[in-house]
Amino acid sequence: MTEKYDVVVVGAGAAGMMSAIEAGKRGRKVLLVDHAKKIGEKIRISGGGRCNFTNLHTHPSKFITKNPKFVISALKQYTQNNFIDLIKKHNIKFHEKKLGQLFCDESAQQIIDMLLLECQTANVILKKDTTINDIYKEDDKYSIVIGVNKYFCESLIIATGGLSIPKIGATKFGYDIAQKFNLKVVETLPALVPLTFSEKILVICKELTGLSVEAVVSFKNVFFEEGMLFTHRGLSGPSILQISSYWKLGDNIKVNLSPKIDVDKFINDKKISNPKQDINIIISEILPKRLAQIICNENNVSGNICELSNKVLFTLSNSINAWFINPTGTEGYRTAEVTLGGIDTEEISSKTMMSKKHAGLFFIGEVVDVTGHLGGYNFQWAWSSGFVAGQYA
Ligand SMILES: Cc1cc2nc3c(=O)[nH]c(=O)nc-3n(C[C@H](O)[C@H](O)[C@H](O)COP(=O)(O)OP(=O)(O)OC[C@H]3O[C@@H](n4cnc5c(N)ncnc54)[C@H](O)[C@@H]3O)c2cc1C
């Protein structure tokens, strides 16, 4: 059997559904194909089940890509406010958690239901649990082979996402298609992912498992001030996830465990005002007790502050305000929220998301070399790039 469509979208995630809806609204005959049995699994598990669907402060500076200007057009064509309007149209209640991050009051499933309803209204034909065997170009048309059937289309949109969380359906399909069509792919790496450490640091992390502190975590000139969590596998929490997208293997990250306080000054003031005070108790005034204890132990300091040399105290305060640690790696795609790298933005028009070499071939969402910071930016990229492709496919 052969069938003709105007548009075929591969991948019914956030970006794919958005593009199918928009193309369908323009009267295009759209087929949306996904290999998963359940649609929108990443949306369902996102934001702890409440989906952090966008960020009020969406701005090109919140995205990592080889060409930072690439995201400007799509983010302008479909803004966070456009998506908020869609949410409001469907009466989905939401709230700002912090830092402009918008979450559903009830459940991420509401976003999936909204997108599926919009697909239905736009007459999008959805095929789930469907394996694509081959894709090729024939006389300016794209041919999609599914079992013994062939589907021809003018426009083919690849929205198969990144590599993170393979157990819910992530594949390298999009990168393989890019390579088949001779398009460059920027090296992919897990991002927004917990960092792992060698035994010395791991012992500390294990002892402090479950403890969260507000910290500034930095790598070179990039820094994030958010929560940092000690886990039995290493370090996690928003500030660590954020820096993981920048950190390079072999390099140190710097952690300031007490960003609001100049610890050296604090300790020296204490030495003058209260010389008989125990150093452990002094450090416990600025850090959680368990952490204070471990830092004192690691620095081999104990007893009254007046008995400790300024040099020893300086080293101690540095280990709080400027703790340099060397991650040995990340937890990988198993737990990463996103994939760094992807289809090289040089290959794609930023205005349309269409391949510059192959008319009618589009790439959108996470499969492209665009990675947002934590906080709803990755979904906003999926909505914006999906919207744009939907206008031109
Ligand atoms: C645990 C977790 C929490 C997250 N929380 C947030 C959050 O709160 N806010 C935020 O902005 N971002 C969040 N993200 C990131 C966000 O989910 C992604 O950036 C976003 O889903 C990317 O959208 P996409 O449509 O490009 O890809 P996806 O949503 O991954 O969709 C890709 C689709 O393609 C399908 N597919 C893959 N391979 C094939 C194939 N070979 N054939 C057919 N179909 C295929 C998949 O089944 C999937 O349905 C989170 C990610 C994770 C893993």
The ligand as a Gaussian input file, in Angstrom:
#p B3LYP/6-31G(d) Opt

LIG

0 1
 C       13.230000      13.283000      33.540000
 C       13.123000      14.486000      32.630000
 C       12.514000      15.641000      33.087000
 C       12.444000      16.781000      32.255000
 N       11.809000      17.882000      32.729000
 C       11.727000      18.983000      31.938000
 C       11.010000      20.123000      32.364000
 O       10.344000      20.113000      33.416000
 N       11.045000      21.232000      31.562000
 C       11.708000      21.255000      30.362000
 O       11.689000      22.276000      29.674000
 N       12.344000      20.153000      29.908000
 C       12.351000      19.020000      30.657000
 N       12.981000      17.904000      30.181000
 C       13.534000      17.936000      28.808000
 C       12.378000      17.768000      27.791000
 O       11.611000      16.631000      28.163000
 C       12.917000      17.583000      26.379000
 O       13.843000      18.583000      26.071000
 C       11.766000      17.622000      25.379000
 O       10.877000      16.554000      25.654000
 C       12.303000      17.502000      23.959000
 O       11.207000      17.439000      23.088000
 P       11.335000      16.684000      21.698000
 O        9.954000      16.656000      21.124000
 O       12.434000      17.240000      20.911000
 O       11.768000      15.185000      22.077000
 P       10.973000      14.096000      22.922000
 O        9.989000      14.709000      23.809000
 O       12.031000      13.221000      23.498000
 O       10.159000      13.286000      21.823000
 C       10.781000      12.479000      20.864000
 C        9.775000      11.461000      20.383000
 O       10.356000      10.720000      19.313000
 C       10.054000       9.360000      19.454000
 N       11.071000       8.567000      18.771000
 C       12.382000       8.432000      19.118000
 N       12.976000       7.599000      18.246000
 C       12.031000       7.220000      17.334000
 C       12.050000       6.358000      16.215000
 N       13.157000       5.709000      15.853000
 N       10.899000       6.193000      15.519000
 C        9.768000       6.846000      15.888000
 N        9.681000       7.655000      16.973000
 C       10.817000       7.840000      17.674000
 C       10.027000       9.144000      20.964000
 O        9.276000       8.003000      21.300000
 C        9.391000      10.441000      21.452000
 O        7.997000      10.340000      21.518000
 C       13.025000      16.747000      30.961000
 C       13.617000      15.592000      30.502000
 C       13.669000      14.462000      31.310000
 C       14.305000      13.209000      30.769000

